[in-house]
Amino acid sequence: MDKKPVLVLGIGNLLFRDDGVGLHVVERLKTMSLPSNVEIIEGGIAAFDIVYMIENRKKVIVIDAIKAEGEPGMIYRFTGDDFIEKRKNALKSPAEAEFADYYNTTCIMGTAPEELIVIGIEPFDTGDKDGKLKIELSPVLQSKLPDIIEMVLKEIRI
């Protein structure tokens, strides 16, 4: 299977409400008319398959919930090196740690994407507030979807 040069990858877990924000974003992107060089993938919690998904791409744009001690709904933009550095100090989710490890694996193998952009969104509710699993986004993150999608579209156009 031929890979397209630009990948938009949503990661996270829908069962933990705002942790699934990346998956909600890529679902919306799939309904839009995008350039033919762009591939959209729901990575979910795909584990080591992510290495294959991201390797040898020109540009990878990852969307994920990231706890970085900001206000809920805050949107962050990291480049590859910046993401790895911030992860060492502040990022606090297993998915973030795993993605950073998969990205590092591609670096070691010499197959890293030429450019990595991580768009992280500070979650409001990841199911730990009341112990109930919910697949819908919190109203805070739901209201941020248009902004996140616009950021992704700008990254695609660059």
TIMI-659215 format. One record per residue (C-alpha): residue in three letters; x, y, z; residue number from 1. Coordinates in nm, 2 decimals. Example, Ala and Ser with C-alpha at 12.3 -4.5 7.8 and 13.67 -1.06 7.14 Angstrom:
REM TIMI-659215
{Ala {1.23 -0.45 0.78} 1}
{Ser {1.37 -0.11 0.71} 2}
END
This chain:
REM TIMI-659215
{Met {0.00 0.00 0.00} 1}
{Asp {0.14 0.34 -0.10} 2}
{Lys {0.15 0.60 0.17} 3}
{Lys {0.05 0.95 0.10} 4}
{Pro {0.32 1.21 0.19} 5}
{Val {0.10 1.39 0.45} 6}
{Leu {-0.06 1.20 0.74} 7}
{Val {-0.31 1.33 0.98} 8}
{Leu {-0.33 1.09 1.27} 9}
{Gly {-0.58 1.10 1.55} 10}
{Ile {-0.49 0.91 1.86} 11}
{Gly {-0.66 0.85 2.19} 12}
{Asn {-0.93 0.64 2.35} 13}
{Leu {-1.29 0.71 2.28} 14}
{Leu {-1.40 0.54 2.60} 15}
{Phe {-1.23 0.81 2.81} 16}
{Arg {-1.43 1.11 2.69} 17}
{Asp {-1.18 1.39 2.61} 18}
{Asp {-0.90 1.15 2.56} 19}
{Gly {-1.07 1.07 2.23} 20}
{Val {-1.05 1.42 2.09} 21}
{Gly {-0.80 1.32 1.82} 22}
{Leu {-1.04 1.06 1.69} 23}
{His {-1.33 1.31 1.69} 24}
{Val {-1.12 1.55 1.49} 25}
{Val {-1.02 1.30 1.22} 26}
{Glu {-1.38 1.18 1.19} 27}
{Arg {-1.48 1.53 1.09} 28}
{Leu {-1.18 1.57 0.86} 29}
{Lys {-1.28 1.26 0.68} 30}
{Thr {-1.60 1.43 0.57} 31}
{Met {-1.41 1.73 0.42} 32}
{Ser {-1.25 1.77 0.08} 33}
{Leu {-0.88 1.76 0.14} 34}
{Pro {-0.58 1.76 -0.10} 35}
{Ser {-0.50 1.43 -0.26} 36}
{Asn {-0.16 1.40 -0.09} 37}
{Val {-0.33 1.38 0.26} 38}
{Glu {-0.42 1.06 0.44} 39}
{Ile {-0.64 1.06 0.75} 40}
{Ile {-0.60 0.77 1.00} 41}
{Glu {-0.77 0.70 1.33} 42}
{Gly {-0.48 0.56 1.52} 43}
{Gly {-0.68 0.51 1.84} 44}
{Ile {-0.46 0.31 2.07} 45}
{Ala {-0.30 0.13 1.78} 46}
{Ala {0.03 0.06 1.97} 47}
{Phe {0.33 -0.03 1.76} 48}
{Asp {0.14 0.00 1.43} 49}
{Ile {0.19 0.37 1.47} 50}
{Val {0.55 0.33 1.38} 51}
{Tyr {0.45 0.19 1.04} 52}
{Met {0.18 0.46 1.00} 53}
{Ile {0.42 0.75 1.05} 54}
{Glu {0.75 0.63 0.90} 55}
{Asn {0.88 0.77 0.58} 56}
{Arg {0.62 1.05 0.55} 57}
{Lys {0.70 1.40 0.45} 58}
{Lys {0.47 1.54 0.72} 59}
{Val {0.28 1.39 1.01} 60}
{Ile {0.02 1.59 1.21} 61}
{Val {-0.09 1.41 1.53} 62}
{Ile {-0.40 1.52 1.73} 63}
{Asp {-0.42 1.40 2.09} 64}
{Ala {-0.53 1.50 2.43} 65}
{Ile {-0.23 1.63 2.63} 66}
{Lys {-0.22 1.71 3.00} 67}
{Ala {0.03 1.99 3.02} 68}
{Glu {-0.11 2.18 3.33} 69}
{Gly {-0.30 2.43 3.12} 70}
{Glu {-0.66 2.53 3.12} 71}
{Pro {-0.91 2.27 2.98} 72}
{Gly {-0.95 2.33 2.61} 73}
{Met {-0.61 2.49 2.57} 74}
{Ile {-0.46 2.40 2.24} 75}
{Tyr {-0.08 2.33 2.20} 76}
{Arg {0.13 2.30 1.89} 77}
{Phe {0.46 2.11 1.92} 78}
{Thr {0.72 2.02 1.66} 79}
{Gly {0.89 1.68 1.69} 80}
{Asp {1.19 1.79 1.90} 81}
{Asp {0.98 2.03 2.11} 82}
{Phe {0.73 1.75 2.18} 83}
{Ile {1.00 1.51 2.29} 84}
{Glu {1.15 1.77 2.52} 85}
{Lys {0.81 1.87 2.67} 86}
{Arg {0.72 1.51 2.72} 87}
{Lys {1.03 1.46 2.95} 88}
{Asn {0.91 1.74 3.17} 89}
{Ala {0.53 1.78 3.17} 90}
{Leu {0.31 1.56 2.95} 91}
{Lys {0.12 1.30 3.15} 92}
{Ser {-0.07 1.05 2.96} 93}
{Pro {0.02 0.69 2.86} 94}
{Ala {-0.07 0.76 2.50} 95}
{Glu {0.17 1.06 2.48} 96}
{Ala {0.45 0.85 2.62} 97}
{Glu {0.38 0.57 2.38} 98}
{Phe {0.36 0.80 2.08} 99}
{Ala {0.69 0.97 2.17} 100}
{Asp {0.84 0.62 2.20} 101}
{Tyr {0.71 0.52 1.85} 102}
{Tyr {0.84 0.85 1.70} 103}
{Asn {1.18 0.79 1.87} 104}
{Thr {1.18 0.44 1.71} 105}
{Thr {1.14 0.59 1.37} 106}
{Cys {1.43 0.82 1.44} 107}
{Ile {1.65 0.53 1.54} 108}
{Met {1.55 0.34 1.24} 109}
{Gly {1.62 0.63 1.01} 110}
{Thr {1.25 0.64 0.89} 111}
{Ala {1.12 0.93 1.09} 112}
{Pro {0.88 1.17 0.91} 113}
{Glu {1.06 1.48 0.77} 114}
{Glu {0.83 1.69 0.98} 115}
{Leu {0.62 1.61 1.29} 116}
{Ile {0.35 1.84 1.43} 117}
{Val {0.16 1.75 1.74} 118}
{Ile {-0.16 1.94 1.82} 119}
{Gly {-0.24 1.87 2.18} 120}
{Ile {-0.56 1.97 2.35} 121}
{Glu {-0.58 2.00 2.73} 122}
{Pro {-0.87 1.77 2.84} 123}
{Phe {-1.14 1.86 3.08} 124}
{Asp {-1.28 1.52 3.15} 125}
{Thr {-1.11 1.19 3.08} 126}
{Gly {-1.37 0.98 3.27} 127}
{Asp {-1.20 1.01 3.60} 128}
{Lys {-1.43 1.28 3.74} 129}
{Asp {-1.73 1.05 3.80} 130}
{Gly {-1.59 0.71 3.71} 131}
{Lys {-1.83 0.67 3.41} 132}
{Leu {-1.72 0.59 3.06} 133}
{Lys {-1.85 0.84 2.81} 134}
{Ile {-1.76 0.86 2.44} 135}
{Glu {-1.89 1.22 2.37} 136}
{Leu {-1.65 1.51 2.43} 137}
{Ser {-1.70 1.74 2.72} 138}
{Pro {-1.87 2.07 2.62} 139}
{Val {-1.53 2.25 2.67} 140}
{Leu {-1.36 2.04 2.41} 141}
{Gln {-1.66 2.02 2.18} 142}
{Ser {-1.65 2.40 2.15} 143}
{Lys {-1.28 2.38 2.05} 144}
{Leu {-1.33 2.14 1.76} 145}
{Pro {-1.36 2.41 1.49} 146}
{Asp {-1.04 2.57 1.62} 147}
{Ile {-0.85 2.24 1.62} 148}
{Ile {-0.98 2.15 1.27} 149}
{Glu {-0.87 2.50 1.14} 150}
{Met {-0.52 2.44 1.29} 151}
{Val {-0.50 2.10 1.11} 152}
{Leu {-0.61 2.25 0.78} 153}
{Lys {-0.35 2.53 0.81} 154}
{Glu {-0.08 2.26 0.87} 155}
{Ile {-0.20 2.07 0.56} 156}
{Arg {-0.18 2.38 0.35} 157}
{Ile {0.18 2.47 0.46} 158}
END
